[in-house]
Amino acid sequence: GESVGLHLPTLSVQEGDNSIINCAYSNSASDYFIWYKQESGKGPQFIIDIRSNMDKRQGQRVTVLLNKTVKHLSLQIAATQPGDSAVYFCAESQGGSEKLVFGKGTKLTVNP
Amino acid sequence: ETGVTQTPRHLVMGMTNKKSLKCEQHLGHNAMYWYKQSAKKPLELMFVYSLEERVENNSVPSRFSPECPNSSHLFLHLHTLQPEDSALYLCASSQDPGIGTEAFFGQGTRLTVV
């Protein structure tokens, strides 16, 4: 079975609100985690990544939090914009990019 | 643009046809990947090439045949496919498969088998 999953298949937010997308993983040996965004008709686009020696990493309007104790990963998007509407995937890896395991994805809809 | 280009963007083929998907990366990466994306399923890794050598083959049926002539190009040769093979086929590249780094994806080829 898959080792990475998401708590919610869909998330709807108002423009300007903050969004939180969650992900659970089961492989405690995973040491690298990554979030991708996929817009309709496009391939997945890298958003942010984090290694297991960190708990938090921030990018532009995005923050990834890693809780290794409960094997939980989250993506926070500040001041969500209509352009953020997409499917968001988390992925985990143990040892290398060739072993990336993807979750099913959460579809984020931003309402104007 | 991500630096990974896939052609064609769309392909419709019969079950007896032979076709090929092409991927080219302009990032100087050492690793290239084929993924299959079906509706409501996670991305499935099919093949991994590192420095033009295949290092991973995730039990993919032989009707899918990859080819990596150099580190910038990757092909997926298709023959006698089944309707359930209809999906979005994504190519990706990364700097080094042995290190956890992000993979850069192409736009994908939407394949329909009729």
gemmi code that builds the backbone of each chain (N, CA, C; Angstrom):
import gemmi

chains = {
    "A": [
        ("GLY", (0.824, -1.199, 0.000), (0.000, 0.000, 0.000), (0.862, 1.255, 0.000)),
        ("GLU", (0.238, 2.395, -0.203), (0.991, 3.641, -0.249), (1.409, 4.031, 1.148)),
        ("SER", (2.536, 4.686, 1.239), (3.032, 5.072, 2.553), (2.766, 6.525, 2.853)),
        ("VAL", (2.284, 7.274, 1.897), (2.037, 8.688, 2.105), (0.596, 8.979, 1.753)),
        ("GLY", (-0.075, 9.717, 2.578), (-1.472, 10.022, 2.286), (-1.837, 11.399, 2.770)),
        ("LEU", (-3.014, 11.836, 2.481), (-3.494, 13.149, 2.851), (-4.795, 13.006, 3.609)),
        ("HIS", (-5.007, 13.921, 4.569), (-6.194, 13.803, 5.395), (-7.449, 14.187, 4.651)),
        ("LEU", (-7.375, 15.173, 3.745), (-8.550, 15.665, 3.072), (-8.304, 15.677, 1.579)),
        ("PRO", (-9.244, 15.179, 0.787), (-9.048, 15.239, -0.659), (-9.301, 16.617, -1.241)),
        ("THR", (-10.135, 17.443, -0.579), (-10.443, 18.776, -1.079), (-10.393, 19.781, 0.056)),
        ("LEU", (-10.058, 21.024, -0.295), (-10.027, 22.114, 0.671), (-10.474, 23.376, -0.049)),
        ("SER", (-11.436, 24.065, 0.526), (-11.939, 25.292, -0.062), (-11.731, 26.431, 0.923)),
        ("VAL", (-11.119, 27.513, 0.455), (-10.835, 28.658, 1.324), (-11.215, 29.945, 0.611)),
        ("GLN", (-11.351, 31.000, 1.390), (-11.620, 32.325, 0.839), (-10.302, 33.006, 0.512)),
        ("GLU", (-10.324, 33.789, -0.533), (-9.137, 34.560, -0.909), (-8.685, 35.410, 0.268)),
        ("GLY", (-7.413, 35.384, 0.543), (-6.864, 36.154, 1.640), (-6.691, 35.353, 2.923)),
        ("ASP", (-7.415, 34.256, 3.041), (-7.258, 33.400, 4.223), (-5.972, 32.597, 4.128)),
        ("ASN", (-5.589, 32.014, 5.244), (-4.457, 31.091, 5.251), (-4.966, 29.668, 5.012)),
        ("SER", (-4.197, 28.886, 4.286), (-4.560, 27.496, 3.989), (-3.576, 26.559, 4.665)),
        ("ILE", (-4.091, 25.451, 5.143), (-3.234, 24.414, 5.719), (-3.601, 23.089, 5.074)),
        ("ILE", (-2.632, 22.480, 4.451), (-2.822, 21.174, 3.818), (-1.972, 20.168, 4.578)),
        ("ASN", (-2.584, 19.066, 4.945), (-1.911, 18.077, 5.791), (-1.543, 16.817, 5.039)),
        ("CYS", (-0.559, 16.151, 5.571), (-0.076, 14.919, 4.964), (0.458, 14.012, 6.069)),
        ("ALA", (0.123, 12.746, 5.987), (0.648, 11.762, 6.923), (1.539, 10.795, 6.168)),
        ("TYR", (2.594, 10.365, 6.804), (3.455, 9.370, 6.182), (3.695, 8.247, 7.171)),
        ("SER", (4.055, 7.086, 6.662), (4.171, 5.926, 7.550), (5.598, 5.412, 7.694)),
        ("ASN", (6.494, 5.843, 6.809), (7.873, 5.349, 6.869), (8.705, 6.231, 7.783)),
        ("SER", (8.983, 5.747, 8.970), (9.726, 6.554, 9.931), (11.172, 6.783, 9.503)),
        ("ALA", (11.634, 6.024, 8.521), (13.002, 6.194, 8.032), (13.107, 7.245, 6.924)),
        ("SER", (11.989, 7.787, 6.492), (12.033, 8.825, 5.459), (12.799, 10.030, 5.974)),
        ("ASP", (13.665, 10.584, 5.128), (14.498, 11.692, 5.573), (14.378, 12.931, 4.701)),
        ("TYR", (13.496, 12.879, 3.723), (13.336, 14.019, 2.831), (11.881, 14.102, 2.431)),
        ("PHE", (11.339, 15.315, 2.480), (9.922, 15.519, 2.196), (9.772, 16.725, 1.277)),
        ("ILE", (8.773, 16.652, 0.438), (8.650, 17.697, -0.574), (7.174, 17.936, -0.877)),
        ("TRP", (6.856, 19.164, -1.179), (5.494, 19.531, -1.607), (5.536, 19.998, -3.060)),
        ("TYR", (4.547, 19.496, -3.806), (4.377, 19.906, -5.186), (2.991, 20.495, -5.383)),
        ("LYS", (2.896, 21.379, -6.356), (1.629, 21.973, -6.770), (1.392, 21.594, -8.225)),
        ("GLN", (0.190, 21.122, -8.529), (-0.116, 20.771, -9.912), (-1.379, 21.481, -10.358)),
        ("GLU", (-1.222, 22.386, -11.290), (-2.359, 23.079, -11.881), (-2.903, 22.252, -13.032)),
        ("SER", (-4.135, 22.515, -13.363), (-4.809, 21.757, -14.404), (-4.039, 21.818, -15.719)),
        ("GLY", (-3.767, 20.654, -16.298), (-3.082, 20.598, -17.579), (-1.578, 20.784, -17.509)),
        ("LYS", (-1.039, 20.815, -16.290), (0.402, 21.022, -16.145), (1.017, 19.910, -15.312)),
        ("GLY", (2.326, 19.818, -15.373), (3.021, 18.867, -14.530), (3.201, 19.421, -13.126)),
        ("PRO", (3.533, 18.572, -12.163), (3.783, 19.038, -10.794), (4.921, 20.048, -10.746)),
        ("GLN", (4.742, 21.051, -9.908), (5.741, 22.118, -9.761), (6.228, 22.140, -8.321)),
        ("PHE", (7.521, 22.137, -8.137), (8.120, 22.165, -6.804), (7.700, 23.421, -6.040)),
        ("ILE", (7.323, 23.216, -4.771), (7.001, 24.356, -3.912), (8.077, 24.541, -2.857)),
        ("ILE", (8.260, 23.516, -2.046), (9.187, 23.621, -0.933), (9.534, 22.219, -0.460)),
        ("ASP", (10.695, 22.083, 0.128), (11.101, 20.788, 0.671), (11.673, 20.967, 2.074)),
        ("ILE", (11.830, 19.840, 2.754), (12.389, 19.871, 4.099), (13.064, 18.536, 4.372)),
        ("ARG", (14.163, 18.591, 5.092), (14.850, 17.363, 5.468), (14.500, 17.015, 6.907)),
        ("SER", (14.768, 15.791, 7.271), (14.298, 15.297, 8.568), (15.031, 15.915, 9.744)),
        ("ASN", (16.118, 16.622, 9.489), (16.829, 17.270, 10.592), (16.255, 18.656, 10.909)),
        ("MET", (15.144, 18.989, 10.245), (14.489, 20.265, 10.475), (13.032, 20.027, 10.851)),
        ("ASP", (12.449, 21.008, 11.552), (11.031, 20.945, 11.902), (10.193, 21.917, 11.087)),
        ("LYS", (10.851, 22.938, 10.577), (10.112, 24.003, 9.902), (10.997, 24.630, 8.850)),
        ("ARG", (10.361, 24.990, 7.751), (11.093, 25.698, 6.714), (10.126, 26.666, 6.036)),
        ("GLN", (10.628, 27.858, 5.788), (9.740, 28.869, 5.204), (10.221, 29.274, 3.832)),
        ("GLY", (9.230, 29.522, 2.978), (9.519, 30.076, 1.663), (8.699, 31.333, 1.480)),
        ("GLN", (8.482, 31.678, 0.244), (7.676, 32.863, -0.013), (6.202, 32.505, 0.132)),
        ("ARG", (5.566, 32.986, 1.145), (4.159, 32.738, 1.498), (3.869, 31.289, 1.877)),
        ("VAL", (4.830, 30.434, 1.857), (4.600, 29.032, 2.236), (5.518, 28.625, 3.369)),
        ("THR", (5.002, 27.740, 4.210), (5.765, 27.179, 5.314), (5.475, 25.692, 5.366)),
        ("VAL", (6.505, 24.895, 5.521), (6.318, 23.468, 5.706), (6.723, 23.120, 7.135)),
        ("LEU", (5.880, 22.337, 7.781), (6.131, 21.875, 9.144), (6.241, 20.362, 9.137)),
        ("LEU", (7.221, 19.867, 9.849), (7.444, 18.429, 9.932), (7.413, 17.998, 11.385)),
        ("ASN", (6.527, 17.074, 11.680), (6.444, 16.506, 13.019), (6.789, 15.033, 12.914)),
        ("LYS", (8.026, 14.707, 13.244), (8.485, 13.328, 13.071), (7.897, 12.386, 14.111)),
        ("THR", (7.503, 12.949, 15.229), (6.944, 12.119, 16.302), (5.657, 11.428, 15.851)),
        ("VAL", (4.811, 12.199, 15.156), (3.535, 11.641, 14.693), (3.535, 11.414, 13.188)),
        ("LYS", (4.687, 11.584, 12.574), (4.843, 11.378, 11.134), (3.821, 12.192, 10.350)),
        ("HIS", (3.910, 13.486, 10.551), (2.945, 14.400, 9.951), (3.678, 15.563, 9.296)),
        ("LEU", (3.176, 15.928, 8.130), (3.753, 17.014, 7.339), (2.623, 17.967, 6.966)),
        ("SER", (2.879, 19.244, 7.027), (1.838, 20.184, 6.611), (2.433, 21.302, 5.768)),
        ("LEU", (1.584, 21.844, 4.932), (1.945, 22.985, 4.089), (1.000, 24.124, 4.435)),
        ("GLN", (1.572, 25.232, 4.826), (0.767, 26.402, 5.129), (0.994, 27.450, 4.052)),
        ("ILE", (-0.100, 27.961, 3.515), (-0.032, 29.009, 2.505), (-0.664, 30.261, 3.097)),
        ("ALA", (0.100, 31.314, 3.171), (-0.403, 32.561, 3.743), (-1.098, 33.400, 2.660)),
        ("ALA", (-2.165, 34.079, 3.088), (-2.884, 34.996, 2.191), (-3.158, 34.331, 0.855)),
        ("THR", (-3.912, 33.241, 0.899), (-4.160, 32.418, -0.284), (-4.787, 33.241, -1.406)),
        ("GLN", (-4.298, 33.021, -2.608), (-4.737, 33.761, -3.789), (-5.399, 32.803, -4.780)),
        ("PRO", (-6.227, 33.322, -5.676), (-6.861, 32.448, -6.683), (-5.850, 31.617, -7.466)),
        ("GLY", (-4.678, 32.175, -7.699), (-3.638, 31.440, -8.416), (-3.089, 30.256, -7.644)),
        ("ASP", (-3.443, 30.158, -6.385), (-2.999, 29.009, -5.582), (-3.905, 27.800, -5.788)),
        ("SER", (-5.008, 27.986, -6.463), (-5.929, 26.873, -6.726), (-5.217, 25.816, -7.562)),
        ("ALA", (-5.152, 24.607, -7.024), (-4.413, 23.521, -7.681), (-4.552, 22.275, -6.823)),
        ("VAL", (-3.942, 21.197, -7.278), (-3.819, 19.994, -6.448), (-2.427, 20.002, -5.839)),
        ("TYR", (-2.362, 19.759, -4.553), (-1.098, 19.774, -3.830), (-0.750, 18.351, -3.401)),
        ("PHE", (0.473, 17.954, -3.722), (0.963, 16.624, -3.379), (2.108, 16.727, -2.393)),
        ("CYS", (2.101, 15.844, -1.415), (3.297, 15.665, -0.618), (4.001, 14.404, -1.111)),
        ("ALA", (5.279, 14.358, -0.886), (6.045, 13.180, -1.245), (7.143, 12.991, -0.220)),
        ("GLU", (7.511, 11.735, -0.002), (8.566, 11.427, 0.948), (9.600, 10.550, 0.269)),
        ("SER", (10.768, 10.552, 0.838), (11.829, 9.740, 0.265), (12.768, 9.301, 1.375)),
        ("GLN", (13.303, 8.103, 1.171), (14.323, 7.619, 2.081), (15.593, 7.416, 1.266)),
        ("GLY", (16.491, 8.346, 1.357), (17.784, 8.144, 0.725), (17.999, 8.772, -0.630)),
        ("GLY", (16.952, 9.088, -1.375), (17.227, 9.650, -2.689), (15.967, 9.992, -3.462)),
        ("SER", (16.147, 10.809, -4.473), (15.005, 11.263, -5.272), (14.330, 10.124, -6.014)),
        ("GLU", (15.083, 9.056, -6.319), (14.471, 7.975, -7.092), (13.483, 7.188, -6.249)),
        ("LYS", (13.456, 7.452, -4.969), (12.544, 6.718, -4.097), (11.407, 7.597, -3.582)),
        ("LEU", (11.158, 8.706, -4.261), (10.051, 9.578, -3.872), (8.739, 8.818, -3.962)),
        ("VAL", (7.955, 8.869, -2.892), (6.632, 8.251, -2.851), (5.620, 9.375, -2.672)),
        ("PHE", (4.667, 9.439, -3.561), (3.713, 10.535, -3.568), (2.393, 10.141, -2.915)),
        ("GLY", (1.746, 11.107, -2.293), (0.387, 10.941, -1.815), (-0.598, 11.202, -2.941)),
        ("LYS", (-1.892, 11.052, -2.638), (-2.914, 11.200, -3.668), (-3.183, 12.650, -4.026)),
        ("GLY", (-2.946, 13.558, -3.138), (-3.163, 14.960, -3.452), (-4.383, 15.550, -2.784)),
        ("THR", (-4.326, 16.838, -2.506), (-5.452, 17.619, -1.999), (-5.748, 18.717, -2.993)),
        ("LYS", (-7.010, 18.815, -3.393), (-7.394, 19.863, -4.326), (-7.794, 21.105, -3.549)),
        ("LEU", (-7.044, 22.164, -3.747), (-7.313, 23.434, -3.072), (-8.076, 24.353, -4.021)),
        ("THR", (-9.207, 24.850, -3.551), (-10.003, 25.810, -4.313), (-10.054, 27.121, -3.537)),
        ("VAL", (-9.690, 28.201, -4.188), (-9.699, 29.511, -3.553), (-10.866, 30.302, -4.125)),
        ("ASN", (-11.770, 30.670, -3.251), (-12.964, 31.417, -3.664), (-12.708, 32.918, -3.567)),
        ("PRO", (-13.072, 33.668, -4.597), (-12.821, 35.123, -4.578), (-13.739, 35.857, -3.609)),
    ],
    "B": [
        ("GLU", (8.205, 27.712, -17.375), (8.839, 26.504, -17.896), (9.801, 25.911, -16.866)),
        ("THR", (9.800, 24.590, -16.764), (10.625, 23.936, -15.752), (11.960, 23.481, -16.287)),
        ("GLY", (12.167, 23.564, -17.598), (13.387, 23.066, -18.188), (13.270, 21.627, -18.642)),
        ("VAL", (12.089, 21.049, -18.483), (11.828, 19.681, -18.939), (10.691, 19.748, -19.946)),
        ("THR", (10.958, 19.292, -21.154), (9.996, 19.405, -22.249), (9.558, 18.029, -22.715)),
        ("GLN", (8.258, 17.844, -22.800), (7.720, 16.562, -23.249), (6.922, 16.748, -24.537)),
        ("THR", (7.076, 15.807, -25.435), (6.275, 15.778, -26.666), (5.851, 14.356, -26.966)),
        ("PRO", (4.656, 14.176, -27.540), (3.636, 15.203, -27.749), (2.908, 15.531, -26.448)),
        ("ARG", (2.097, 16.547, -26.448), (1.294, 16.871, -25.270), (0.083, 15.954, -25.160)),
        ("HIS", (-0.426, 15.560, -26.298), (-1.586, 14.668, -26.327), (-1.327, 13.579, -27.368)),
        ("LEU", (-1.799, 12.364, -27.070), (-1.613, 11.247, -27.994), (-2.789, 10.287, -27.852)),
        ("VAL", (-3.379, 9.962, -28.985), (-4.423, 8.952, -29.030), (-3.904, 7.816, -29.893)),
        ("MET", (-3.930, 6.614, -29.370), (-3.409, 5.497, -30.139), (-4.266, 4.255, -29.966)),
        ("GLY", (-4.290, 3.431, -31.009), (-5.003, 2.178, -30.941), (-4.160, 1.133, -30.249)),
        ("MET", (-4.792, 0.061, -29.864), (-4.102, -0.977, -29.095), (-3.040, -1.702, -29.905)),
        ("THR", (-3.091, -1.604, -31.224), (-2.081, -2.279, -32.039), (-0.980, -1.339, -32.515)),
        ("ASN", (-1.109, -0.058, -32.163), (-0.123, 0.927, -32.623), (1.179, 0.837, -31.850)),
        ("LYS", (2.210, 1.443, -32.441), (3.475, 1.676, -31.746), (3.745, 3.173, -31.794)),
        ("LYS", (4.006, 3.733, -30.636), (4.296, 5.159, -30.551), (5.402, 5.369, -29.523)),
        ("SER", (5.959, 6.583, -29.538), (6.992, 6.915, -28.569), (6.734, 8.273, -27.950)),
        ("LEU", (6.994, 8.381, -26.662), (6.960, 9.649, -25.953), (8.393, 10.137, -25.808)),
        ("LYS", (8.541, 11.459, -25.920), (9.884, 12.032, -25.842), (9.973, 13.027, -24.704)),
        ("CYS", (11.123, 13.042, -24.061), (11.385, 13.988, -22.984), (12.791, 14.534, -23.159)),
        ("GLU", (12.937, 15.831, -22.941), (14.254, 16.468, -23.025), (14.399, 17.424, -21.861)),
        ("GLN", (15.544, 17.358, -21.199), (15.783, 18.280, -20.098), (16.987, 19.151, -20.406)),
        ("HIS", (16.861, 20.429, -20.042), (17.883, 21.432, -20.342), (18.530, 21.936, -19.054)),
        ("LEU", (18.555, 21.082, -18.036), (19.001, 21.506, -16.710), (20.357, 20.935, -16.318)),
        ("GLY", (20.913, 20.102, -17.173), (22.187, 19.488, -16.840), (22.090, 18.440, -15.738)),
        ("HIS", (20.909, 17.894, -15.563), (20.702, 16.892, -14.509), (21.239, 15.528, -14.923)),
        ("ASN", (21.497, 14.706, -13.905), (22.049, 13.375, -14.162), (21.010, 12.270, -14.142)),
        ("ALA", (19.834, 12.557, -13.613), (18.807, 11.533, -13.481), (17.518, 11.943, -14.190)),
        ("MET", (16.870, 10.972, -14.803), (15.591, 11.212, -15.462), (14.617, 10.104, -15.097)),
        ("TYR", (13.337, 10.454, -15.081), (12.308, 9.560, -14.568), (11.083, 9.559, -15.489)),
        ("TRP", (10.399, 8.431, -15.505), (9.046, 8.364, -16.066), (8.080, 8.037, -14.943)),
        ("TYR", (6.995, 8.826, -14.877), (5.920, 8.592, -13.931), (4.615, 8.424, -14.703)),
        ("LYS", (3.698, 7.670, -14.097), (2.341, 7.546, -14.636), (1.390, 8.176, -13.638)),
        ("GLN", (0.493, 9.032, -14.145), (-0.492, 9.652, -13.273), (-1.889, 9.306, -13.780)),
        ("SER", (-2.578, 8.472, -13.017), (-3.948, 8.098, -13.347), (-4.895, 8.858, -12.440)),
        ("ALA", (-6.134, 8.953, -12.869), (-7.134, 9.676, -12.084), (-7.272, 9.048, -10.698)),
        ("LYS", (-7.264, 9.909, -9.687), (-7.516, 9.505, -8.306), (-6.510, 8.503, -7.764)),
        ("LYS", (-5.323, 8.474, -8.345), (-4.270, 7.605, -7.837), (-3.008, 8.429, -7.661)),
        ("PRO", (-2.147, 8.023, -6.747), (-0.875, 8.751, -6.599), (0.003, 8.562, -7.828)),
        ("LEU", (0.931, 9.476, -7.981), (1.917, 9.315, -9.048), (2.657, 7.996, -8.853)),
        ("GLU", (2.796, 7.253, -9.951), (3.483, 5.966, -9.893), (4.800, 6.078, -10.640)),
        ("LEU", (5.878, 5.808, -9.941), (7.187, 5.804, -10.584), (7.304, 4.571, -11.468)),
        ("MET", (7.716, 4.798, -12.723), (7.865, 3.683, -13.663), (9.342, 3.320, -13.832)),
        ("PHE", (10.133, 4.281, -14.242), (11.537, 4.020, -14.541), (12.394, 5.174, -14.036)),
        ("VAL", (13.634, 4.814, -13.683), (14.623, 5.805, -13.294), (15.891, 5.540, -14.077)),
        ("TYR", (16.459, 6.585, -14.632), (17.753, 6.489, -15.287), (18.720, 7.425, -14.587)),
        ("SER", (19.895, 6.911, -14.305), (20.953, 7.719, -13.732), (22.169, 7.617, -14.639)),
        ("LEU", (22.614, 8.730, -15.149), (23.757, 8.754, -16.069), (23.556, 7.730, -17.185)),
        ("GLU", (22.345, 7.746, -17.725), (21.963, 6.934, -18.892), (21.823, 5.447, -18.588)),
        ("GLU", (21.958, 5.052, -17.337), (21.746, 3.652, -16.988), (20.447, 3.518, -16.204)),
        ("ARG", (19.677, 2.477, -16.527), (18.431, 2.267, -15.806), (18.740, 1.728, -14.418)),
        ("VAL", (18.236, 2.423, -13.410), (18.505, 1.997, -12.040), (17.252, 1.553, -11.315)),
        ("GLU", (16.106, 1.760, -11.928), (14.866, 1.387, -11.273), (13.842, 1.021, -12.335)),
        ("ASN", (13.149, -0.092, -12.091), (12.066, -0.510, -12.974), (10.990, -1.089, -12.072)),
        ("ASN", (9.968, -0.323, -11.843), (8.968, -0.704, -10.853), (7.927, -1.664, -11.413)),
        ("SER", (8.362, -2.841, -11.814), (7.431, -3.882, -12.283), (6.496, -3.366, -13.357)),
        ("VAL", (7.071, -2.638, -14.286), (6.267, -2.080, -15.375), (6.134, -3.128, -16.481)),
        ("PRO", (4.937, -3.288, -17.062), (4.768, -4.270, -18.146), (5.699, -3.995, -19.316)),
        ("SER", (6.066, -5.051, -20.015), (7.046, -4.924, -21.093), (6.506, -4.148, -22.290)),
        ("ARG", (5.226, -3.871, -22.328), (4.689, -3.055, -23.429), (5.148, -1.597, -23.312)),
        ("PHE", (5.759, -1.253, -22.166), (6.413, 0.044, -21.985), (7.918, -0.193, -22.013)),
        ("SER", (8.598, 0.471, -22.927), (10.037, 0.253, -23.073), (10.758, 1.593, -23.065)),
        ("PRO", (11.542, 1.876, -22.012), (12.240, 3.160, -21.957), (13.563, 3.107, -22.706)),
        ("GLU", (14.011, 4.299, -23.067), (15.313, 4.429, -23.714), (15.924, 5.754, -23.303)),
        ("CYS", (17.188, 5.723, -22.946), (17.876, 6.949, -22.537), (19.186, 7.035, -23.316)),
        ("PRO", (19.180, 7.653, -24.491), (20.393, 7.696, -25.318), (21.491, 8.597, -24.766)),
        ("ASN", (21.117, 9.599, -23.985), (22.089, 10.478, -23.332), (21.408, 11.113, -22.135)),
        ("SER", (22.152, 11.839, -21.356), (21.616, 12.340, -20.087), (20.549, 13.412, -20.262)),
        ("SER", (20.368, 13.909, -21.478), (19.379, 14.968, -21.706), (18.075, 14.468, -22.315)),
        ("HIS", (18.085, 13.249, -22.808), (16.924, 12.740, -23.524), (16.440, 11.421, -22.943)),
        ("LEU", (15.128, 11.290, -22.919), (14.498, 10.066, -22.423), (13.280, 9.784, -23.291)),
        ("PHE", (13.140, 8.521, -23.666), (11.998, 8.119, -24.486), (11.215, 7.030, -23.750)),
        ("LEU", (9.951, 6.945, -24.086), (9.136, 5.825, -23.621), (8.429, 5.248, -24.842)),
        ("HIS", (8.867, 4.064, -25.252), (8.298, 3.404, -26.422), (7.094, 2.576, -25.991)),
        ("LEU", (6.024, 2.727, -26.740), (4.754, 2.100, -26.392), (4.310, 1.146, -27.497)),
        ("HIS", (3.880, -0.039, -27.112), (3.341, -0.955, -28.124), (2.346, -1.906, -27.497)),
        ("THR", (1.305, -2.191, -28.244), (0.197, -3.061, -27.817), (-0.311, -2.686, -26.439)),
        ("LEU", (-0.633, -1.407, -26.281), (-1.141, -0.941, -24.994), (-2.598, -1.328, -24.806)),
        ("GLN", (-3.048, -1.215, -23.562), (-4.410, -1.521, -23.181), (-5.136, -0.232, -22.808)),
        ("PRO", (-6.457, -0.230, -22.864), (-7.190, 0.990, -22.484), (-6.857, 1.480, -21.076)),
        ("GLU", (-6.549, 0.573, -20.162), (-6.226, 0.985, -18.790), (-4.871, 1.687, -18.694)),
        ("ASP", (-4.125, 1.699, -19.787), (-2.861, 2.437, -19.815), (-3.086, 3.918, -20.104)),
        ("SER", (-4.306, 4.290, -20.411), (-4.618, 5.708, -20.620), (-4.338, 6.471, -19.332)),
        ("ALA", (-3.546, 7.521, -19.449), (-3.129, 8.284, -18.264), (-2.292, 9.469, -18.719)),
        ("LEU", (-1.868, 10.251, -17.742), (-0.898, 11.310, -17.996), (0.488, 10.757, -17.678)),
        ("TYR", (1.383, 10.795, -18.640), (2.735, 10.290, -18.440), (3.674, 11.475, -18.269)),
        ("LEU", (4.309, 11.484, -17.123), (5.157, 12.611, -16.747), (6.620, 12.206, -16.748)),
        ("CYS", (7.414, 13.077, -17.303), (8.865, 12.923, -17.256), (9.407, 13.910, -16.221)),
        ("ALA", (10.444, 13.524, -15.550), (11.069, 14.407, -14.568), (12.574, 14.215, -14.600)),
        ("SER", (13.284, 15.200, -14.074), (14.730, 15.056, -13.933), (15.146, 15.632, -12.589)),
        ("SER", (16.282, 15.161, -12.108), (16.844, 15.696, -10.887), (18.355, 15.653, -10.983)),
        ("GLN", (18.993, 16.413, -10.103), (20.430, 16.542, -10.178), (21.136, 15.201, -9.966)),
        ("ASP", (20.708, 14.510, -8.911), (21.375, 13.261, -8.566), (20.362, 12.369, -7.867)),
        ("PRO", (20.088, 11.176, -8.364), (19.041, 10.348, -7.744), (19.413, 9.861, -6.358)),
        ("GLY", (20.678, 9.867, -6.035), (21.079, 9.343, -4.742), (20.941, 10.337, -3.612)),
        ("ILE", (20.606, 11.552, -3.938), (20.475, 12.591, -2.931), (19.036, 13.112, -2.972)),
        ("GLY", (18.480, 13.361, -1.838), (17.124, 13.886, -1.796), (17.075, 15.313, -2.275)),
        ("THR", (16.694, 15.473, -3.516), (16.496, 16.810, -4.070), (15.217, 16.793, -4.887)),
        ("GLU", (14.738, 17.983, -5.184), (13.476, 18.030, -5.917), (13.665, 17.551, -7.347)),
        ("ALA", (12.608, 16.937, -7.849), (12.559, 16.545, -9.245), (11.758, 17.604, -9.995)),
        ("PHE", (12.226, 17.924, -11.189), (11.542, 18.899, -12.031), (10.745, 18.134, -13.086)),
        ("PHE", (9.471, 18.456, -13.178), (8.570, 17.733, -14.061), (8.292, 18.485, -15.356)),
        ("GLY", (8.056, 17.714, -16.408), (7.540, 18.272, -17.638), (6.041, 18.432, -17.552)),
        ("GLN", (5.439, 18.909, -18.638), (3.995, 19.141, -18.666), (3.209, 17.849, -18.820)),
        ("GLY", (3.872, 16.802, -19.250), (3.196, 15.521, -19.391), (2.657, 15.284, -20.784)),
        ("THR", (2.444, 14.015, -21.091), (1.755, 13.596, -22.307), (0.468, 12.917, -21.889)),
        ("ARG", (-0.652, 13.464, -22.347), (-1.956, 12.851, -22.051), (-2.194, 11.758, -23.075)),
        ("LEU", (-2.133, 10.505, -22.644), (-2.262, 9.357, -23.538), (-3.644, 8.738, -23.409)),
        ("THR", (-4.270, 8.524, -24.544), (-5.551, 7.822, -24.584), (-5.411, 6.617, -25.496)),
        ("VAL", (-5.703, 5.451, -24.966), (-5.626, 4.212, -25.737), (-7.046, 3.777, -26.080)),
        ("VAL", (-7.298, 3.636, -27.371), (-8.658, 3.289, -27.813), (-8.690, 1.908, -28.468)),
    ],
}
model = gemmi.Model(1)
for chain_id, residues in chains.items():
    chain = gemmi.Chain(chain_id)
    for i, (resn, *xyz) in enumerate(residues, 1):
        res = gemmi.Residue()
        res.name, res.seqid = resn, gemmi.SeqId(i, " ")
        for name, pos in zip(("N", "CA", "C"), xyz):
            atom = gemmi.Atom()
            atom.name, atom.element = name, gemmi.Element(name[0])
            atom.pos, atom.b_iso = gemmi.Position(*pos), 0.0
            res.add_atom(atom)
        chain.add_residue(res)
    model.add_chain(chain)
structure = gemmi.Structure()
structure.add_model(model)
structure.setup_entities()
